[in-house]
Amino acid sequence: MNTHLSDLLRVLARWRAEHVRVLDQAAAINLDRVRVITPLVAALNAVHVLVFLVQVLGTPAGTTAHRWALGLLFAHLVMGLTMLGAALLARHWHRTHQSRWGQELAVGLAATSMAFAIAVACVDQWVTPNITPFLITCAVAGVALYIRPRVSAALYLVAYAVFYFAIGLTQHEPAQLLSNRLNGITACLMGAMLSVLLWRKFTTITLQQGLLENANAELQIKQRELERATRQDGLTGLFNRNTFVELTHRELDRAQRQGSPTTILLLDLDHFKHVNDTWGHPAGDAVLRHVATLAATTVRSTDLVGRLGGEEFIVLLPNTTVNAARNLAEKLRQRIESSPVQWEQLSIPITTSVGLAGTTAQEKRDFDRLYSDADKALYVAKQQGRNRVV
């Protein structure tokens, strides 16, 4: 017995925690529903007001029928005005993005609707023993608005207490009074059960949607990371060889269609093996990252920078003539030479040799040809003493 009680308490505690997590979503939905429902109910009340106004004017004063029609006229008039007020509040809070008030408005509207239904049911007792308005309102309030279970339970409990007392004011036949009070219990219990069941369903669906959205977001992040890993060099963050070649093919095709020149720069760090042998591979990695940053920040945003492997880098310069590319290559070479790498309180000097090759749309040279020509130019730069552009 104690075990079952403990399990039940744990479930209820978990539910309470879940309910708090979905309050904002419930409030927003309630606000939207109130905006739609209240004008319709107000219009329906207006029709009833007109009908009962005609009834009041057409029946002798002081009769039961006149008193009944006058009571319903007043009840529908008050309810219609209340609904209009709720509609205006809902529109204002929606327009000002204050959806957090949706929950309070829903509870207030449900309580007002039940009070109205009790009043109508009590007035109806003068001419008919049914309590249909109260039965319908209890059911509709349970399914139309999302209200937390403990609030809903309190709401229906208070509603029944008021109904139990009020119905006795106008229904004096003992058997019918007992029947109405029993039916009132059934209406409140059914309404409360519907409210709790729909709230739990809403809570479950909302939390599952949240989990699904989080899972999708994580999946998208992992996909982007995977795509980045397959397209970028892991050490420098530049395009890797395969991605660079792919993008270069696209750029050369575009350049031929538009008739624009294209140039590539092939960079090879001078005496890089000496850096690794003297300061170690971590220092060499720092040098590679440093050069990658210098290259990426020196070229234009439309240029592509990649790492072919080892200490070799490549730059694609769209819409760039050979002469303009030579100026940029010289600027990059000088910047690298004047920016030694700081490593463990040491300054590691670096230089680079640059091979250059370009093509025009008329020449239609492909990437392999450009790369071969740039590699030959790089070899010449090395032969001529390094730290130069050829």
N, C-alpha and C positions, 0 to 999 in steps of 0.2 A: 504494500500500500504506500509506504513511504517512498519507494523507488518510483512508482507511477506519479506520485505527487511531485517529486523532484524533477522528473522528466517534463511534466506539464509546466512547471514553473520556468524551466529552462526554455521551453518553446515560447512561452509568453514573453519572456525577457528578450528572446531573439526577435520576436515579432515587434515588440516595442522599439527596438533599435532599428529595425527595417522601416517601421512607420515614420520615424523621424527623418530617414534618408529620402523619402519620397514626398515629404510635405510640400516642398516648393513646386514640384511637378503637379501635385494634386491641386494646389492653390491656383496655378496658372490655368489648368483645365476647368476648374470650377468657375473662374472668372469669365472664361470664354462661354461656358454654358449659360451662366447667368445673363450675359449680354444677349444671348439668343432667346432664352426662355422667357425672361421677364416681360419684354414687349408683347409677346404673344399672349401671355397670361393677362396682362393689363388690357389688351384688346378684348379678350374673352370676358373679363370683368365689366368692361364698358358695355358690351352687349347685354349682359345680365342686368346692369343698372338701368338700361333703357327699358328692358322687358318689365322689370319690377316697378319702374316708375309709372309705366302704363297701368300696371296692376293696382298700384296704390291709388292712382287717380280714378280708377274705375270701380273701386270697392268702397262701401260705406265706412266711414271712420268709426272706430270702436269695435268693429267685428274682428273675429279671429283671422279671417283672410287678410284684412287690411293690416293687422298687426304683423302677421307673417311676412307679407310682401314688404312692409316698411323695414322690418328687421333685416331681411335679405338685401334690400336696397342699400341700407347703411353698411352692411358687412362687405358687399361687393365694391362699394365706393371706396371704403377704407383700404381694402385689399388692392384695388386697382391703383390707387395713389401710392401705396407702399411699393408695388411692383415697378411703377415708373421711377420712384426714387432709387430703388435698387438698380434699375437699368442705367440711370444717369451715373451712379457711383461706379458701376462696373465699366462703363465707357471711359469715365475719367481716369480710373486706375489703370485701365488697359492703355490709354493714350499716353499716360505718364510713366508707363512701365513699372507700376507698383503692384505686380501680380501677387505679392506676398499677402495682400489683404483678401485674396480670393477665398481662403479657408474660413475666415471670420464672416465674410459676406454669405458664404454658403450655409454656415450654421445659423446665422441670423435669419436668412431667407427660409430655411427649413422650419425653424421655430415659429416664424410668422405665419407660414402656410398652415402649420398644424393648428395654431391658434384660430386662424380663420376657419378651418375645416370644423373645429369644435364648435365655434359660434354658429356656423351654418347648420350643423347637425342638431344643435340645441334648438335653434329657431324652427327647424323642420318638424320637431316633435309636436308643434302646435297643430300640424295638419297631417303628418305621416310619421310612422314609428321608425323609418329607416335611418341609418347613419352612413349612407353611401359616400358622402363627401369626405368623411373622416377616413373611411377604408381606403378610398382612392389616394388621398393625400399621403397616408402612411406608406403606401406602396411606391408612389412616384418619388417621394423624398428619398426613399431607400435606394432607388436606381438612378436618379437623375444627377445626384451630387455625390462627390467623394468626401466622406466624413470619417474621421478616425473612429475606430470601434468604441473606445471608451466614451468619447464625446457623443457618438450616436446612441449608445446605451443610455446615457444620462438624458439625452434629448427625448427619447421615446418613453423613458420612465416618467419624466416630468409631464410629458404630453398625456400619458394615460392617467396620471393622478389628477390633472386638470379636467380631463374628459370625464373621469369617474364622478367628480364632484359636480361639474357643470350640467351633465346630462340629467342629473336628478332634479335640477331646478325647473325643467320644462316637461319631463316625462314622469308622470305620477302613477302610472299603472305598474304595479310591482313586477309582474311577469315580463312585460316588455322592457322595463328598466333593467332587470337582470339579464335579459337576452342582449340588450345593447351593450351593457358593461362587459359581458363575456365576449361579444364580437369585437369590442374595443381592445380587449387583451390580445385577441388573435391578430387584429390588424397591427398592433404595436409590435408584437413578437415577429410577425412576418416581415414588417418593415425593417426592424432591427437586424434580422437574419439576412435579408437581402443586402442591406447596407454593409454588413461585416463581410459577407461573401464577395461582393463586388470590390470592396476595398482591398481584400486579400488578393484577389485576382489582379487588380490594378497594381498593387505593390509587387507581386511576383513578376508580372510582365515588365514593369518599369525597371526593376533591378536587373532582370535578364537582359533588357535592352542596353542598360548601362554596361554590363559585363561584355556584351557583344561589341559595343562601340569601343570599349577599352581594348578588347582583343584585336579589333580591326585596326585601331590606331597603332598598337604594338606591331602588328603584322606589316603595316605600311612603313613604319620606322625600320623594321628589319629588312624589308624589300629595298628601301632606299640605301640602307647600309650595304646590302649585298650588291646592289647595282654600283654603288660607289667603289666597293672593293674590287669589282670586276673591271671597272673603268679607270681606276686611279692607281698610281704607284703608292704602295703602302708606306714608304719612307718619306717621300717628299710631298705627296698629295697632288702631284701633277698627273696629267693623263699618262697611262701606260702605253707601251708600244702599239699594242693592237688597237686600242681606242684612237690613238693619234693617227695611225695609218688610215683607219676607217673614216675619221673626220676629214683628213686631208683629201682622200678620194672624193668626198662630197664637195669640198671646197673647190677642187680643181674642175669638177664637172660644172659647178656654178660659174666659176671664172670663165670657162670656155663659152658658156651660154651668154654671159654678159660682156664678154670681150675685155676682161680686166687682167692685169698681170698678177703673178703670185711668186713669192720668194720664200725659201726656207733657209734657216741658219742651223748649222750643226756645230755644237759646242763640245769640246773635250777638255776637261781640267788638266792642267799641266802638272806632271810629277805627282799624280794623286797616290800612286803606290808608296811614294816617300812619306806622305802624310800618314797612311795606315801603318807603315813600318816604324815611324818615329813616335807618333802619339797614340797609336792604336785605332782599331776599327770604330769605337764610339766617337772618336774625334773625326774620323772620316765621314761618319754618318752626319755629324753636325755640319761639316763642310758642305755635304750634298744638300742638306736642308737649307743652309744659308744661300747657296747659289740658286736653288729653286725659288726662294723668296725674292731674291734680287731680279731674277729673270721675269718672274710673274708680275712684279711691280714696275718693271722698266718698260715692258711692251704695252701696247694698247689693249683695251678690253676686248677688242674683236680678234686679237691674235691668239694663237693656240700655243701652249708650251707643254712639252712632254719630256719624259725621261725614257731613253731607249734602253738603259741598263748600265750598270757600273757607274762611271763618271761621265757618261755621254748624255747630253741633252739636245733637244731639237725644238725649233721654233718655226711655226708657220705664220707667214705675214700675208694675209689676203690684200688685194688691191694695192700692192706695193711693188714698185720697180726695184731693180737691182741696186741702183744708186741710192735710193731712199733706204733700202734695207742695209746697205753698207754703213750708212750714217748711224742707224739704230744699233747695228752690231758693234760698231766702234764705241758707242755710248755705253752699251752693256759691258763690253770688255773692260773699259776704263773703270766702270763702277765696281766690277768684281775685283779688279786689281787694287783699288783704293779702299776696299772694305774687307780687311782681314777678319778671320773668324776668331772670336774670343772663346777660348776653351781652357777651363780650369786655371784661370789667371794667366794664361799664355795667349799670345797672339799668333795665329797661324796664317801666314801670307798665302794667297792663292791667285793664280792667273789662269786664263783660259785661251785656247786657240779656237778660232771660228772659221768654218768653211761655209761658203755661201753659194747658192745656186738659184736661178730664177727662170721663169718661163712666161711667155705671153700667150694669149688665146690663139694666135696664129700658129705658134710652134706646137701646141698641144702635147707638151711633154708630160708624161705621167709621173706618179710619185717615185716609182723605182728609178726612173732616169734622173729625176731631181736629186734623190738621195745619193745616187752613185756620183753625180757631179759634185755635190756638196762634200761627200766623203773624200773625193780626190782633192778638192780645194783644202780641206782640213789637213790632209796628208802634207800638202805643200806648206801650209802654215807651220806644221810641226818641223818640217825639214828646214825652214827658214829661221828657226830659232824660237818658236812658240810665242805665246802672248801676242797674237796678231790676228787680223782679219784678212782672209784671202778670198 
